[in-house]
């Protein structure tokens, strides 16, 4: 009996991953509950597990009195001195109780308490096991679908892969192996909830970390990731060692490393680009394979105008704008891509607009263009001090130029609004209808 109880506690502890101390506390609590259920809540007792003999011991405490009026709570001085010769009236005397006498109902109550504590302990053990594992990749077996979510068996626990964290068009059936990223771990009263993801950018990062030793060793660093799950992704990498090419390390011999990642993502196209501290160079890398002619940087608005050859425009933008969209996200810059002919046409139009400002001739327009004030809109938004710093422009002249540009742009806006109103009035159902 002794060996059996100790062996059971040890076995459950190993199988469920629960500390034996927690199991012993559950046993003690269960027996306490059972005793109170049988004898009443006012019953004073002490329950403990004797690890030396492997037995639950229950001691009931009764008050030593001269005349007993309640046998459940009192013991006579004569009976008390048989157990402890030094007993005196008023003492609280502990007497060992046979727990076999508790009865079937009390035993059932004890079993319920133990099972409840075991479930609580299991939930806590699962949460403790996974709470620090966010960001890891884990393998599981598809159990079932629940309202669009995939429920995966991880061994001792289940995890949920919500519909929004699933790669579009991926399908699984019961029994399939599934690999995913531990996105979050939450603790609820009903137990922990492990949330998985296959669409998170960090899933791609973690896959590369598993495949590329240089990343796990800290030589190559993943700087940024942008994904459109199931379709295309861009991953920017940098190297701390000049002798290690970060892109080559991620691609692997004959593309073996990147192909392993692509296979896991069911064919998602992955562009591995070299990170550069120079934002313009980084953007050029991100828009590859398109060749970039020039980049105009607007640091204030964190945007860039990128110019490419006419025949490179569709390549730079990508199908449905995907290439430039991902490049913008991976570099964290707003990108406006245009062809060389479009750019030159706009330059001419902007230059011509400068000539519409009163007091601006070709010579001044050229000077303004070279400084960076390329259009009438640039002058309208300019700072007087900045304009006055240009050779040949006084503070008074700067103020006049800005006012002239504002007047012109306001006139253009007013004319456009008027024309729009006239068109609306002429439509069926308008004021003339």
N, C-alpha and C positions, 0 to 999 in steps of 0.2 A: 504493500500500500504506500509506504513511504517513498520507495523508489519510483513507483508508478506516477505519483503526483509530481515529484521533482522532474521526472523524465518528460511528462506531459507539458509542464511549464517550459522546459528547455526546448522541446520540439516546436511548440507554438511560437516561441520567441524567435527561433530560426526561420520557420516557414513564413511567418507574417512580418518579420522584420521589426518586432516590437520588443522593447526592453523588458527583461524578466521582472524588473522592479515594478513596471506598470501592470503586469499580469498579477503579481502578488497583491498589489493595492486593489485591483479589481476583485480578487478573491475575498480579501478582507472586507471590502465594502459590500459585496454580495451576501456574505454570511451575516454581517451586521444587519443588513436589510431584512434577511430571512428571520433572524431572531426577534427583531422588533415587530415583524409582521405576526409572529406567533404569540409573543408574550406582551406586546404593547410598546408604544413609543417611550413610555416613562421608565421602561426597563433599563437599568444602568449596567453596561457591559463593556468589555474590552476584547477586541478580536485581533489576533496577530498570527502571522505565519512563521512557524519555527523552522528555519532553514536547516538546522542541524538534524532534526528528526523528520523533516519534510511533512509537517502536519499543521493543520489550522487549529489553533487553540482559542477557546472562548472562555472568558472569565466573567461570571456574573457577580456584581457587587451588591451586597445587602447590608442594611444598617443593623448593627447589634443593639437589640432592645431587651428589656426585662420581660415584657409581655407582647407576644406577636399578634398583630391585628391584620397584617397583610403578608401572607407567606411568600408572595412573589418578590416583595421588596425588603422584607425583614427576616432576621434570624435571631433566635433566642441566645442569650449569653451562654447558656449551658451547651448548646449545639456549636456555637462559635468557638468555645474553648476546646472542643474536641479537635478542631482544625488548627487553631492557634491558641495555645495556652495563655498567651499574653493579651488576648482580646478583652476589651472593656466596652461598657455601654456607650453608644455614640460612635463607635468605630465603623468604618466601611470595610467589610470583609469580602475579599475576592475568592470565588470558588469556581473551580474548573467545571465546565458543562460539557456533556456529551452531545456533539452536534448531530449524531445519528437520531436523536430524539426530536429533531426539529419537525419532521413530518414531510409528506409529499408536497403540500402547497408551499411550505416555506422553501423547500428544495427547488421547486419550480421558479419561485421568486428569485432565488439566488442565481439560478441559471440565466434568467432574463437580464439581471444586472450585469452578470459577467459578459453576456453576448453584446449588450449595449456598450459596455466599456471597451470590449474588443473592437467593435466597429469604430468607435471614436478613436481608439489608439491606432487602428489601421489607417484611418483618414489622416490623422496627424503625421503618421510615419510617411505616407505618400507625399503629403505637402512638404514635409521636411526634406524629403529626398529630391523633390523637383524644384523647390522655390529658388535654389541657387543655380539651376541648370538652364535658365532662360538664355537663349542665344545658341544653344547646342542643336545639333542635328540628331534625330532619334529615329529608330526603325520600329515599325509596328505592323500588325496584321489587321486588315479591314474586317470589322465585325458586322457592321450594318450601317444603313442610312437613317438619319433622324431629322426630318424636316429640311432636307437638303444638305445637312452636315454629315460628314463621315465620322463614325465612331471607330477608333482604332484601339486594339488591344496592345498595351505596352509591356505585358507580362503581369505585374502585380497591380496594374491600374489601367484605366481607360483614358483616352484623350479625344478631344473634339477638333476636327478640321472643318471650320465653318465654310459655307458655300462661297463667301466672298474671299476666302483665303485659298480657294482651289484654283488651279490653272484652268482657264477656259478650254473646253472640249476634252479635258482629261476624264477618263472614266475608270472606275474600279468596281470589282465585284467582291463578294464575301470571300475571304481567304487570301486575297491579294496582299503582297508585301507593299508597304508604303513607307516612304522616307520623307520626313518633314522637319521643319524648324520649330523649336519650342518658342512660341511668340510671347506667351504669358502664362502665369500660374496664379490662380485666384483661390482664396479659401472661403467657402460658404458653409452654412450650418449643415447642409446635406453632404458636405465633403468637398475636397479640392477639385478644381476644374483646370485641366491642362489644355491650353489652346495652342493648336498647331497652325502653321502656315507654309504654303508652297509658293506664294506670290510675293512675300516680303523680300526687299532688296538684300537683306542680310542673309537670306537663305542662299542666294547666289554667292555671297562673300564666304559663307561657311563651307559651301561645296568646294570652292577654289582653295580654301585653307586646308581642306582634307586632301586635295589632290596635289597641291604644290608645296613641297617641303620648305622652299625659300620663304613662303608666307608664314607658315607655322614657326619657322626659326626666327622670324622678325627681320629678315634681310629685305624682302619685298613687302611693301605695304599697300593695301587697298585703300585708295584715297576717297573714292566716291563710286556709287553704283546707281544706275537708272534703269528701270525695267518696264516693259509692257509685257507682262507675263504670258508665256506661250507663243510670243511673236518675236520680240527682239530686245536686246539689252546692251548697255554700254558699261564697261567697268574700267575705271582709271586706276593705274598702278604706278608706283614709284619704287626706286631701289636705293638702299643706303650704301650699297657697294657699287662703285663705278664699273667694276668688272662683271657685274651681273645685270643682264638686260631684263628688266621687269616683264616686258611683253613676251619675250622669248621663253622666260621661265614659266609663264602662265600657259603659253601655247603648248610647250613640251615637245619632245622628239616626235616629228611627223604629226604634230597636232594631237598627240595622245591625251594630254591633260585636259585641254579644253573640250575635246570630243567626249571625254568621260562626263563632264559637266553638262554638255549639250544633250547627251543621251539621257541623263537623269531628268532633264527638263523637257524631255520628249521633243527635241528638235528646235528649241528656242535658239535663235541666232544670237551669237554673242560677239560684240566688237570689243577687243581688248586694246585700250589706248594708253599711251604714255602720259602721265601727269606732268605738268610743267608749272613752275612758280610764276611764269609770265602768262597772264590770263589770255592774251592774244594768241600765243603759241599753243596754249592748252586748247583753246577753241578750234584752232586749225587742226590739231590732232583729233579732236572729238568729231569733226565733220568729215574726216577721212572716210572713204578714199577720194572724195572730191578735192581738187586742187584749188587753193585759195589765192586770189590775186592780191587782195588788200583787206585790211581790217581797220575800221574806224571805231575807236573806243570812246564811249561816253560813261566815264566812271561815276558821275553824279547820279545818273539813272540806272547804273549797272547794266548797260546795254551795249551791244556791238552791232555795227553794220558790216556785214561780210559780203565781199564782192568776189564772184567766181566767173570764169569764162562762160559764154552763152551755152555751150554744149555740156557744161558741168552743172548747170542749175538744177535739173531734175535729180541728178545724183546727190547733190548737196542737200536738197530738201527731202528727198526720199519719198517712197510711196505714201500718199496721204499725209505728207509732212512728218512722217515718223522719224527720219534721220535727224532733222534739225530740232525736232521736239525733244528727243532723247539727249542730243548734244547740249541743248539749253539746260536740261535738268541735271546732267552730270557735271556741267561746268558752273551751274548756278548763275548764268548770265542770260539776259534776254537777247535773243539773236534775230536779226532781220537779214535774210539772205536775198541778194539780188544779182542779176547778171551784169556783166561789164557794160553792155549797151544800155541797159536800164539805168545803171549808175551814172554813166556819162550824160545821158539825156537829162537826168535829174539835176546833175551839176550845172548844166547849161541853163536849165529853167530857174534854178536857185540864183545863179549869177545874174540872169536877166531881171529877176525880182529885185535885186539890190539897186539896179539902175532906176527903179520906179520910186525910190525914196528921194524927195526933194534935196538937192545939194550933193547928190552922189553921182560922180562921173565914172568913166571906165577905170581911171587910175586909182581912185579911192575904193571902188568896188573890188579891184584886184587886191589891194592892200587888206581890205576887210576879209576877203576870201582866204588869203594866205594866213591870216591870224587865226581863222576858225569861225568867223562870222560869215557863213556861206549863203544865207538866205535872209529875206526880209523878216521872216519869223524869228530868226536868231537875233536880229537887231531889236525887234520889238520886245524880246525877253531879256535883252542885255542889261548889264549894270553900267551906270554912267561912268563910274571910276574906271572900269575895265576899258570902255571905249576911249576915254580921255587919255589913257596910257599909250594909245597908238599915236605915232608920230604924225603931226599935222592936224590932230583933232583936239580942240580945246574942250573944256567942260561945257561951255555954252553950245559948241557944235555937237557934242555928244548928246546933250539934252534934246537938241533939235532933230538929230537923226532918229533918236528913239521915238520922239513924238510923231515924226513923219511916218515912221514904220507902223506905229500904232493906228494912226489915222487911216492909213491905206488898208491895213488888215481889217479894221472895223468896217470900213466902207465895203470891202469885198464880202464880208460876212452878212452885212445888211442887204446888199444886192442879191446875194444867194437866197436869203430868207424871203425877200420880196418876190423873187422869181418862183420860189417854191409855193408861196401863197397864191400867186396868180394861176399856177398850174392846177392847184387844188380847187380854186373857185371855178375853173373851167370844166371840171369833171362832173358827170351826171350825179345829181344828188347834192351838189355844192350850192352856193348862194345864187348861181345863175341857172341852176337846174329847175 
